[in-house]
Amino acid sequence: MAGARAFKECRKIGGSQIRNLLNAKDFFLFDCDGVIWHGEKAITGAPKVVSSLIKHGKNVFFVTNNCTRPRENYVNKFYRLGFTDVMQEQIFSSSYCSALYLRDVAKVQGKVFVIGGEGVRNELLEAGIPFVGDEDAPDGTIFNCALASDVKAVLVGHDDKFTFLKLAKASCYLRDPNCLFLATDVDPWHPLQDGRILPGSGCLTAALEVATGRKAMVIGKPSPFMFECISSQFRVDPAQCLMVGDRLETDMLFGANCGLDTMLTLTGISQMKTAQEYRDSDHSTNHNFVPDYVVDTIADFLPAFED
Amino acid sequence: MDVSKCTRLSGPLIKQMLNSVDSVLFDCDGVIWRGDQVILGAPDVINLLKKNGKKVFFVTNNSTKTRKMYADKLALMGFNATEDDVFGTAYCSAMYLKKVSKLQGKVYLIGSNAMRQELEKVGIQQTGVGPDHISGVQMDWPNVPLDPEVKAVVVGFDEHFSYMKLNRALQYLNNPDCLLVGTNTDTRLPLEGGKAVPGTGCILKAVEIAAQRQAQTVGKPNHFMYDCVASQFGLDSARCLMVGDRLDTDILLGSNCGLKTLLTLTGVSTVADVEAHQESGCPERLAMVPDYYVESIAELLPALQG
């Protein structure tokens, strides 16, 4: 497939180049954090970009590894920050897609042991998947923890209430090779609004991988599964897609894995310098992190709509 | 590489081998005890070795006990041993920070009370031991108050490990001058009663991923633990035997330090594991092939009693 692994140029574009790109593509996939908003603040011009794309008949989707909110909560956030045309159906979070995987792909018969917060649990509830967390035995210790019966999968996501006991229980369940091992994402850290960082799901997943000697199946970017979710619900042509993100090792790699053209926006985590270093690297695996296009901010799309 | 390695130790070879060493280093879990169950014959082996004029030491990656706690456990099980004979990672990590890192400042500790005690014994203050539950909202967490005197994050086994501790460690490690030291990378920790739980390796990995850097580890197979024993007791590595049950920690330590190595099959590794390393042809893996093996250290008894 020539397009999928073609050499990525990492080219900064503007003006008419952006206009041509917007004309050529029908589907726009946006990461959220660092691309359309920073925390509780929309990136200047981003709401207008999204509504302009929709007004021009483009299909817009949001693909995020952030599993801390259920989708209905995300809809509220979009509205609150000025993205007033966004519907729940357009939002694909790693927690939502994990529930889809368990229900429709793995077709899990039994319970899921969840290491995760409301964002993950609500999606499982919505999908009708029974789960257990750690609440059932408040005075359990690592010396005498009770295990639920009928646990057929372990799902690890971002969990600020993560404890050693949860790690111990999860590794007990995963001793059964037939028990599935899923991770919402493997991001090592996340930036907050002021640039400071917090530990990500990747840390918790890694701890469990070391404990069990097993590798988790990753739902979120850069795994292509979230694109498969979108494709199963909408008729999407990869050649007509543009993936826009801020993190080379997740968003750009995701785009490459799905055969999509990619654009790095510089309002988030990754820098132009790093993208260029990956492009010029001798290790061919690094080339998968390189975007096709680069913009300073997605607000650079706005002039293209003025006609 | 000597392809005649991994010889089954038996008959006159046992006495011959014992005569060629002055000191014997024993791992604990899976070698002399399993949890709180002594391995049959183990106390007699250790006590007879000492009676025969050998120096005997205990070298364990388990960071949950102080030297004193280990000495008490050894005594309870019938081993003639004192605190000075024991080298656990709680003690060795404190020594590492003092002697190698020459730490001037405090430690943010993800670890046990035993680690806290060993640190305090060498004059290093710590902060962080004990339960640490999440509170406040997400925005508060990167701004948790940091003790400006903390110069190192130290990670050992911690049953109170939590997201909040992981977060605090990350905030300290944002300073590139803050050290990151781990006691060991073992994936499982054996408990009393025969159960096992995730080991320090899991906790350390979570911290390394968050901070995007590798820890300096103190425990086996790193040579530091042998250096600790050797420097205090003036050992000749050529006349030392390392006895263990894990190829990737005990035997590798022995190889790294030029010791003779003896695998016992009462713990983790098997003969099949050894053969896989032997057949690999890879130098790193060949270092995990022991010189000798026994089913249990009790097999040394006839040579010691005779």
Interface residues (C-beta under 8 A of the other chain):
Chain A: G39 T68 T141 I142 F143 D159 D160 K161 F162 T163 F164 L165 L167 A168 S171 P188 W189 L192 Q193 D194 R196 I197 L198 P199 G200 G202 C203 L204 A206 A207 L208 E209 V210 A211 G213
Chain B: H133 I134 Q138 M139 W141 P142 N143 D158 E159 H160 F161 S162 Y163 M164 L166 N167 L170 N174 T187 R188 L191 G193 K195 V197 P198 G199 G201 C202 I203 K205 A206 V207 I209 A210 Q212
